[in-house]
Amino acid sequence: MARVAAYLAKRPWLVYLGLTPLAHPILEIILFGERALQTAHDVFDDDVPRLFSIPADWRAFGPSLWDTHLTGGNALLAQFALPPLAPDVLLSFVVPPYLAYTLNAALMAFLAGLCMHVFLRGSLRLPTIACFAGGVLAVFGFWHYILGYAALMAPLALLWSERAAAADARRGDAVRLALLVAFLAISSQVQVVAILAAVALVWTLVTVPSAREAAGGIARWFRGWIAGALLAAPVLLTLFVAVAESQRTIWVIDPLADPIGQWLTDAGAIVFGVPVGALDRLNPLYGTIFPGVAGVALLAVSLAIPRPDRRSRAALGLLVGVLLADLVGILVLPLQADSSLLRSFQFVRVLHLAPVAVAMNVALALAWLVRGAPGGEGIGDGAGAGVSKARPAVAVAGLLAAGVAFLPQASTIWRSLNRRLDDGLDLARLEPATAGWLLA
């Protein structure tokens, strides 16, 4: 067993490859095929579905970057929610659209877990068990398909930004970051990429070793990100030009009747995975923020652990910052009605990074419980020994907090199952929704 564990610790991608078939929406696709209830917003429910239309147009009329078959014509690079260079569109040229969707969703789940693991090991320097804990949270979370790869690969973008900005950075670090930025730009919702760029810049500033190195680090950071943007320039420039004619610039932006209530619902999604009481507006578009009962307990523990290094403090700052930025995004929504360019920019998309911040802090808490203070420069396994006696009390407090949050959710799950199972449980004709409540 020890040899197997050591082997997998050196090759974590094997673990995430094995877990991918159990992730959402892959498992329900395997079980229910096209009856699966996965969220495919803007994929197959568009008037002109992107996975059908692009290959069909090219086969019928030849390759073109201008779609003449929709209204008065559209630039193909800006016609859909994601650029046509995303992996799913490329796959749809060689396999049926639904299979392309499934393979791309599997790739997203796999990369979410692996990127989180690599970040926790490379940046926060956590022990293996904590890296796997964060990675498992990421692979089993739901990363909305139509947003692309920017949110789920955010940990890798932070790590490679950090390395490219280091004083001893090599040319390969900048090249690697540029290629990653270019991939995210051509495979993701561009607003999420822009938000990620801002977050990566702040992360680099916060984690730079000293103020003296900050200017050089930021210059090196810009070198990698600008190079990546130049590689993706055809897509980015087309999107920028299309903003002026975008249908989103003519949206009627009404202020929310209860902005604070909406924000509390967004924040409550961290603790509640199913609708409970007033929290009945949980939005799946932002992905799975809820880390499970054990994850909620560890997240509560993470609020009390010592954070002696810049990176572990930055992880907590990221979680708090995302939630506060979401509140600001909600409050400024009415002001966007008077702006032409920013009218279509959804600042609340910062919430897509909440699952990343939650997984980071859950992993940090587990690392502290198993070895002391979380990793960082000069922090060894014996660090945090002075607070070791407090660990059991902190862990118990976290479990109690998770228990309080779990009880109303258990009640909701029980009532939902009772309604669905009044007529008996027929495993041979099990409906996807019933299966979901059973898994819950």
ABEGO torsion letter per residue (X at the ends): XAAAAAAAAABAAAAAAAAAAABOAAAAAAAAEAABABBABGAAABABBAAAAAAAAAAAAEBBABBAABEAEBBAAAABABBAABAAAAAAAABBAAAAAAAAAAAAAAAAAAAAAAAAAAAAGBBAAAAAAAAAAAAABBBBAAAEAAAAAAAAAAAAAAAAABAABBAAAAAAAAAAAAAAAAABBAAAAAAAAAAAAAAAAAABABAAAAAAAAAAAAAAAAAAAAAAAAAAAAAAAAAAABAAAABBBBBBABAAAAAAAAAAAAABABBBEABAABBAAAEBABAEAAAAAAAAAAAABBBABAAAAAAAAAAAAAAAAAAAAAAAAAAAAABAAAAABBAAAAAAAAAAAAAAAAAAAAAAAAAEBBBEBGBBAABGAAAAAAAAAAAAAAAAAAAAAAAAAAAAAAAAAAAAAAAEBBAAABBAAAAAAAAX
